[in-house]
């Protein structure tokens, strides 16, 4: 894919979309895939070229992605983030329209992760300028993530196999990372309630559960406002952080160290 021309790329993503190949579409819309180095796909004004081959609303998604690649190549993270938000907004419309199917979840995972990463880079640039809110872009990214989350959480009529609710935990973890970064931990509480109320929460992937429990454990450490509930809160922190540490893969040493930074003080306080 690193050497395909524009028409080949567009036909490939069209076939993947028609075939409901979520993994292939995800790779072709990822800002961390090898195709981002392809200069033939880095287009400042891709709309007309894309529109000749792809039908709405897919054309809007792909056009935004190609302009995002152009902005990345020109080292303009603010524009790249703006394009990625356009992409996610267009994707949300598609997600809303899909009933009794969840093949798009891998695409959602990719575009939502990318919008958070782009927002971090954009805020770093904006923070060096005279910008009042240094976390504004991340906050807007969180709004995109929340829109996807609401759609997934509301899909309670589909069967277990095809429900979009399987996408909730990934989105919650992404929003945790944003809220911790912008210091708005109170926004985590309704997300935690939603996951804990999900009857099949134990069936999420282990990697996502490790991340979730790590952040819930961290948040519990900041909730110690009243001595009467201090022990209970530290018990929650201990339980969740211990799970995260024990289940975190043994080769992920950096992640294990991050967990220990919070788990060790919790163990000492109990």
N, C-alpha and C positions, 0 to 999 in steps of 0.2 A: 504493500500500500504506500510505501515511501516513494515509489516512482511512478504511480499511476497518474494519468492526466485527469483533468476536471471531469470530462464526460464519463470516463471509466469509474471514477469515484461516485458520481451521482447515480449511475446505473447500479452500482454495487449496493449503495445504501437504499435505493428504491427496491431492489429485489429483497434485501434483508427485511425491509419494513413490510412489504407485501407478504413475505413469508413468516412474519411475526417472530423473527429471530432476534430476540432481545439482546443477547450477548454480542452479536455482530453489530447491531445498531449502536450499542453502548460503546464498542471499540471505535467505531467510525465517528462518534460524536465526542470522544474523549480528548481533553487537552493534555493528556499524558501518554498518548499513543504515538507511535513512530511517524504517523502520517503528518504530524504537525510540522515536521521538518521539510515537507514537500513544498517547494516554492510555487508549484503550479496550483496549489490549493490556498495560498495566502492571498486573498483578494480583498481589495478595499471596497469595491462595489460589485458584489456577486449576485445581486437580486435578479437581474435580467437573465443571466446565464443559467442560474438555478431554476428560475421560473419556466424556462423552455422545456425542462425535463421533468421536474417534480411538481406534483399537485399540492395545493394548500391542504392542510396547514404544515405539511412536512417541509415545503419549500422555505417557509419562514424560519424554521428551526435550523435547517442546513445553511441558509444564507447567513444567519447570525453566527453560526459556528465558523464559517469560512472567514468572515470579517474579524472574528475573534482571533483566528490564527494570524491574520495580517497584523493585528494590533500587537500580538505577542512577538512576532518577528521584528516589529518596529519598536519593541521595548516600551510599550504604552499600556501599563497595567490598568490604568483607569478606563481607557476605552475597551480593553479586553473584558473587564468586569461588566461594563455597560452592555456589551454584546452578549455576554453569558447570561445576564439577567433577562434580556430580550428572549433568548433561547428558552430559558426556564419558564418564562411567562407563557410563551407559545406552547410549550410542552404541557403545562398545567391544563390548558384548554382541551388538549387531546386526552389527558388522563381523566378529566371529568366526563368526557363523552363515552369512554370505554366502560361497558357493562359486562359483568361476569367473565372478566379476563384480566390477567395480571402479567402478561408477557413483557410489558413495558417497564417492569420494576428495575431490571438491570440498567436501563437507560436512565431512569429516575435517579438511581444511586450515583451514576457517573456525573450527570449534569449538576446534581445538587452538591456533590463533593467539589466539583470544579468551581462552582459559583462561590463557595466558601473560601477556597484557596485564592481565587482571583480577588475577592474582597479584601483579604488580608494584605495582599500586595498593593492594592489600590490605596488602602488606608495608610500604608507606610509612605507612599508618595505624597498623599494629601496632607499627612501630618507634618511634612517638611515645609508646607506652604502655610499661608494665613488661612487656616480652615478652622471654623468654630468647633465643629463636632468631629473629633479625630477618629471616631468609630462609626461614622454615619453609613459608610458603605457596608460594613459588616451587619449593621442593624437592618439595612435593606435586604441583604442576603438572607438574614433570619426570617424576614417576612415571606420570602420566596419559599424557604424550607417549610414554614408553617402552613402555607397554602397547600403544599403537597401533603403534609401531614394530615390536615383536615379531610382531604379527599380519601386518603387511605383509612383513617380512623372511622369514617362514616360508611365505609363499604362493609356493612354487617349482614347484608342479605345474600351475598355471593357464597358459594360453597367453600369449604375449607381449602380446597385445592386452588381455587381461582380468586380468592379474596385478596384485595390490595392491602389488607391489614398486615400482611407479612412484610410490608415495607416500612411499618411504623418505627421499628427499633433503630434502623439505620438512620432515619431522619431525626429521631430523638437524640441519638449520639452526636450527630452533626450539630444540632441546636445546642446541646450541652457545651460543645467546644466553643461555640459562638458566645453563649451567655457567660461562661466562665471568663472568656477573654474580655468581654465588655462589662464585666462585673454586674450582671443582672441575674443573680442566682434565684431570685424569687420567681422568675419565669420558668424555672425547671419544675416546680411543684406540680402543675397540672399535667405536664408530660409524664412525670413519674406515676401519677394516679392512673393515667391512661394505660401505661404499660402493665402496671400491677393488676389492673382490672381485666386484662386480656387473658382469657382462660387458657390459651395455648402458648403463653410466654416462654415456657420451658423448652419449646420447640424451635426457638430462634437459633441461629448459628452460634456456636460457642464463642467465636471471636467477637460478635456483636454483644453477647451477654457479658463478656469480660469487660469490654469498654463501658457498657451501661453500668455495671456494678462498681466499676472504678469511680465514675463520676457521681453516682448516688452516694457512695461511701465518702467521697470528698465533700459533697454538699452537706452530709450529716455532721461533719466536723464544724461547719459554720453555723449550724442550727442550735448550738448550745447556749441559749439565752436564759434558760431557767434551770436552777439547780434541781428542781423536782423531776425534770425529764432528762437530766444530764446523762445518767447511767444508761437509759434506754437509747438515747441518740448515739452514744459511743458504742453500744451493743450493735446497732444497725451499721455504723461505720466499720466496726470490726468484722462483722459477718460479710458485708459486701466487699470490703477491700481484701479480706482473706480469700474469698472466692476468686476475685480478680487475679490475685497473686498466684494462687495454686493452679488455676486453669490457664493462665497466660503461658503461651508456648515457651519451652525452655530456651529456645534460641533467641527470643525477643528480650535480650538483656536490658536494653534501654527502657522498654516498657516496664519490666520488672523493677528496675531501679526507681522509676517514677511512682509505682505503686508503693514501694517500701518507704518513700519519703513521707507518706501519710499513714501507712499501716504501723510503722514502728512507734510514732508518737501515740497512736490510739492504744496500742498494746501497753505502753508505759502508763497511760492514764487510767486504765481499768484496774 
